[in-house]
Amino acid sequence: MKKHLAPQQRRFWGKVILVGVLAGLLGGGAALGINSAISTYRNYATTKVPAGSSKSGGTSVSKNKASLTNETTKAYNATKNAVVSVINKQATSSSDSLYGNVTGGSTSSSSGSLETASEGSGVIYKKSGNVAYVVTNNHVVSGSSEIQVILSNGKTVDAQIVGTDETTDLAVLKINAANVTTVATFGNSNDIAAGQDVIAIGSPMGSEYANTVTKGIISATKRTVKASDSSVATTVIQTDAAINSGNSGGPLVNMAGQVIGINSMKLASSTDGTSVEGMGFSIPSNEVVRVINQLIKNGKITRPTLGVSLLDLSDVSSSQQQSVLNLPTSVTKGVVVMKVESGYPAANAGLQQYDVITAINGKKVSDAGDLKTVLYKYKVGDTVTLTYYRDGSKKTAKVELNKEASSSTTTSSSSSDDATSAE
């Protein structure tokens, strides 16, 4: 005989069936996006249950009293739409034989396809007609076969390299300006202070995390560092704002929303292998502007050269310092002139082989890297005073820097011709 359920029982079993259906949907959601389902459920549980309900344990969410717009968010909002991801695409290579794969032999050949080799950041700083200009790091675009830029709205556009400078690690790209709505402005990097709040914006670990913002302070306004692949020391801004792989080329921004530096590198560990946190470095905006103006104008940076080949004095034995160079024992640092190029500034000033340069305009130089660092602060056309030793005697010479550095000459102060320029 068919049993009839009372209305109260029917309601009970109806709820049981409904719960079973919901459980089936949530179970299926594991394959379709369980994280979304969990997020939605948590949101419902914490915001929809009436306050004071026994089911909620008597706890509820109060209205957020914190301001959603402060100095930091204003600075971020002023700049974020000018920050881009920069994609370095390079030709892939494939090996023709197992032997090549195992030994690393020269049997590989290009497959013709392009793949993403690395990702970095950049900032749009200028818009002129149909063209917009992006500044980034040279190492972000180095070795590329093709460059793409992902705008803040997610649109991907092709980019062309206007010019690069390996010495300062800067590069300028140009893109179609059709979808560019915001350009960043530069602040004076001479007008900053240690302890000042700053933010870094970029794509740490790649474009998946585009427009990530981190906050910190300026740890030091002027710090002299030397990149591991460069002999030239540079003066940079030190910050403890988190900078990770992929942030390279992105802006360091003050609380007025102005770009005061381009993030370039971080110190990950000390020479003894000790892990380091919170030590990032940015190229000061004044140096950035000087370089990118030259890159747009000339496509390269023009730097002076002495026209000499050099050897660090530290690489010369003590006995040879005395017997060959006739140096006073008090002279322990400097650079030895090994060859002088005819027609170049050093030759015109009378420098000779085995002269030992110890200073430029009173600034001491300890090695060839120091000499480049000091020399690159001057322009072609400037005149500097070299201090040097010859046969034990200290001498000085006025040198007119009337030649620019070129990779085709054997000069200690030469920079590659694909380096780029400023005003």
Residue pairs with C-beta under 8 A, 6 or more apart in sequence:
5 13
26 34
26 37
29 36
29 37
45 56
46 61
47 61
49 55
49 56
49 60
50 56
50 60
51 58
51 60
52 58
52 60
71 197
71 255
72 197
72 199
72 215
72 255
74 255
74 257
75 199
75 253
75 254
75 255
75 256
75 257
76 199
76 201
76 213
76 253
76 257
77 257
78 256
78 257
79 123
79 182
79 184
79 201
79 251
79 253
79 257
79 259
80 152
80 182
80 201
80 211
80 213
81 152
81 153
81 181
81 182
82 123
82 124
82 125
82 152
82 182
82 183
82 184
82 251
83 121
83 122
83 123
83 124
83 152
83 184
83 201
83 202
83 210
83 211
83 250
83 251
84 121
84 122
84 123
84 124
84 134
84 149
84 150
84 151
84 152
85 119
85 120
85 121
85 122
85 149
85 150
85 203
85 206
85 207
85 210
85 246
86 119
86 120
86 121
86 122
86 134
86 136
86 140
86 141
86 147
86 148
86 149
86 159
86 173
86 249
87 116
87 119
87 147
87 148
87 149
87 150
87 156
87 207
88 116
88 117
88 118
88 119
88 120
88 140
88 141
88 142
88 143
88 144
88 147
89 114
89 115
89 116
89 117
89 144
89 145
89 146
89 147
89 148
90 114
90 115
90 117
90 143
90 144
90 145
90 146
91 110
91 111
91 112
91 113
91 114
91 145
92 110
92 111
92 113
92 114
92 115
93 108
93 109
93 110
93 111
94 108
94 109
94 110
94 111
95 101
95 107
95 108
96 107
96 108
96 109
97 105
97 107
99 105
99 107
100 106
100 107
100 108
114 145
114 146
117 143
117 144
118 140
119 203
119 206
119 207
119 246
120 136
120 137
120 139
120 140
120 141
120 202
120 203
120 246
120 247
120 248
120 249
120 250
121 136
121 140
121 201
121 202
121 203
121 246
121 247
121 248
121 249
121 250
121 263
122 134
122 135
122 136
122 140
122 149
122 173
122 249
122 250
123 134
123 135
123 136
123 184
123 201
123 249
123 250
123 251
123 259
123 262
124 132
124 133
124 134
124 175
124 180
124 182
124 183
124 184
125 133
125 134
125 135
125 183
125 184
125 185
125 186
125 259
125 292
126 132
126 133
126 183
127 133
127 177
127 180
127 183
128 177
129 177
130 176
130 177
130 178
131 174
131 175
131 176
131 177
132 174
132 175
132 176
132 177
132 180
132 183
133 162
133 172
133 173
133 174
133 292
133 296
134 149
134 159
134 172
134 173
134 174
134 175
135 170
135 171
135 172
135 173
135 249
135 262
135 288
135 292
136 170
136 171
136 173
136 248
136 249
136 262
137 169
137 170
137 171
137 248
137 249
137 262
137 264
138 164
138 165
138 166
138 168
138 169
138 170
138 171
139 169
139 248
140 171
140 248
140 249
141 147
141 161
141 164
141 171
141 173
142 164
142 166
144 161
146 158
147 158
147 159
147 160
147 161
147 173
148 156
148 157
148 158
148 159
149 156
149 157
149 158
149 159
149 173
149 175
150 156
150 207
150 210
151 157
151 179
151 180
152 182
152 210
152 211
153 179
155 179
157 175
157 176
157 179
158 175
158 176
159 173
159 174
159 175
160 173
160 174
160 175
161 171
161 172
161 173
162 171
162 172
162 173
162 174
162 295
162 296
162 299
163 171
163 172
163 294
163 295
163 296
163 298
163 299
163 300
163 301
163 418
163 420
163 421
164 170
164 171
164 172
164 295
164 418
164 419
164 420
165 171
165 291
165 295
165 300
165 301
165 419
165 420
165 421
166 230
166 415
166 416
166 418
166 419
167 230
167 232
167 234
167 301
167 303
167 376
167 415
167 419
168 234
168 283
168 287
168 291
168 301
169 227
169 230
169 234
169 264
169 265
169 283
170 262
170 283
170 288
170 291
170 292
170 295
170 420
171 249
171 295
171 420
172 292
172 295
172 296
172 420
184 251
184 258
184 259
185 257
185 258
185 259
186 258
186 259
186 260
186 285
186 288
186 289
187 254
187 256
187 258
187 259
187 260
187 285
188 260
188 285
188 286
189 237
189 260
189 261
189 284
189 285
189 286
189 287
190 284
190 286
192 218
192 221
192 237
192 254
192 260
193 218
193 221
194 217
194 218
194 219
194 220
194 221
195 217
195 218
196 217
196 218
196 254
196 255
197 215
197 216
197 217
197 254
197 255
198 215
198 216
198 217
198 218
198 239
198 241
198 252
198 253
198 254
198 255
198 260
199 213
199 214
199 215
199 216
199 241
199 252
199 253
200 213
200 214
200 215
200 216
200 239
200 241
200 242
200 243
200 247
200 250
200 251
200 252
200 253
200 263
200 280
201 211
201 212
201 213
201 250
201 251
201 253
202 211
202 212
202 243
202 246
202 247
202 248
202 249
202 250
202 251
202 263
203 209
203 210
203 211
203 212
203 246
203 247
203 250
204 212
204 242
204 243
204 244
204 245
204 246
204 247
205 244
205 245
205 246
206 246
207 246
209 246
214 241
214 242
214 243
215 241
216 239
216 240
216 241
216 242
216 278
217 239
217 240
217 241
218 237
218 238
218 239
219 238
219 239
219 240
219 278
219 279
220 237
220 238
221 237
222 235
222 236
222 237
223 235
223 236
223 237
223 238
223 281
224 233
224 234
224 235
224 236
225 233
225 234
225 236
225 265
225 281
226 232
226 233
226 234
226 369
227 234
227 265
231 368
231 369
231 372
232 369
232 372
232 373
232 376
233 369
233 370
233 373
234 283
234 373
235 284
235 287
236 261
236 264
236 281
236 282
236 283
236 284
237 252
237 260
237 261
237 281
237 282
237 283
237 284
238 279
238 280
238 281
239 252
239 261
239 280
239 281
239 282
240 278
240 279
240 280
241 252
241 280
242 278
242 280
243 263
243 266
243 280
244 266
247 263
247 280
248 263
248 264
248 265
249 262
249 263
249 264
250 262
250 263
251 259
251 261
251 262
251 263
252 259
252 260
252 261
252 262
252 263
252 282
253 259
253 260
254 260
258 285
259 285
259 288
260 282
260 284
260 285
261 282
261 283
261 284
261 285
261 288
262 282
262 283
262 285
262 288
263 280
263 281
263 282
264 281
264 282
264 283
265 280
265 281
266 279
266 280
266 281
267 276
267 279
267 280
267 281
268 275
268 276
269 275
269 276
270 276
289 422
289 423
290 422
290 423
291 301
291 420
291 421
291 422
292 422
293 421
293 422
293 423
294 300
294 301
294 302
294 420
294 421
294 422
294 423
295 301
295 420
295 421
295 422
297 421
297 423
298 420
298 421
299 420
299 421
300 417
300 418
300 419
300 420
300 421
301 415
301 419
301 420
301 421
301 422
302 379
302 380
302 404
302 405
302 421
303 375
303 376
303 380
303 404
303 405
303 413
303 415
303 419
304 345
304 375
304 376
304 378
304 379
304 380
304 382
304 401
304 403
304 404
304 405
304 413
305 344
305 345
305 375
305 401
305 403
305 404
305 405
305 406
305 409
305 411
305 413
305 414
306 344
306 345
306 346
306 351
306 375
306 399
306 401
306 411
306 412
306 413
307 340
307 341
307 343
307 344
307 345
307 346
307 347
307 403
307 409
307 411
308 337
308 338
308 339
308 340
308 341
308 344
308 346
308 351
308 411
308 412
308 413
309 337
309 338
309 339
309 410
309 411
309 412
310 335
310 336
310 337
310 338
310 357
310 368
310 371
310 412
311 335
311 336
311 338
311 368
312 335
312 336
312 367
312 368
313 321
313 331
313 332
313 333
313 334
313 335
313 336
313 356
313 367
314 333
314 366
314 367
316 324
316 325
316 336
321 327
321 331
322 329
324 354
325 336
325 354
325 356
325 389
326 391
326 392
327 356
327 389
327 392
328 389
328 392
331 356
331 358
331 389
333 358
333 364
333 365
333 366
333 367
334 356
334 357
334 358
334 365
334 366
334 388
334 389
335 356
335 357
335 365
335 367
335 368
335 371
335 412
336 354
336 355
336 356
337 346
337 351
337 352
337 353
337 354
337 355
337 356
337 357
337 388
338 353
338 354
339 353
339 410
340 346
340 347
340 351
340 352
340 353
341 347
341 409
341 410
341 411
343 403
344 403
344 409
344 411
345 399
345 400
345 401
345 402
345 403
346 386
346 399
348 399
348 400
348 402
349 386
349 397
349 398
349 399
349 400
350 397
351 357
351 386
351 388
351 397
352 390
354 390
355 388
355 389
355 390
356 388
356 389
356 390
357 365
357 371
357 386
357 387
357 388
358 364
358 365
358 387
358 388
358 389
359 365
359 386
359 387
360 371
360 374
360 375
360 384
360 385
360 386
360 387
361 374
361 384
361 385
362 385
362 387
363 374
364 370
365 371
365 374
368 412
371 412
371 413
372 412
372 413
375 384
375 401
375 413
376 413
376 415
378 384
378 401
379 401
380 401
380 402
380 403
380 404
381 400
381 401
381 402
382 400
382 401
383 398
383 399
383 400
383 401
384 398
384 399
384 401
385 396
385 397
385 398
385 399
386 396
386 397
386 399
387 394
387 395
387 396
388 394
388 395
388 396
388 397
389 395
405 411
405 413
405 414
405 415
406 414
406 417
407 414
407 415
407 416
407 417
408 417
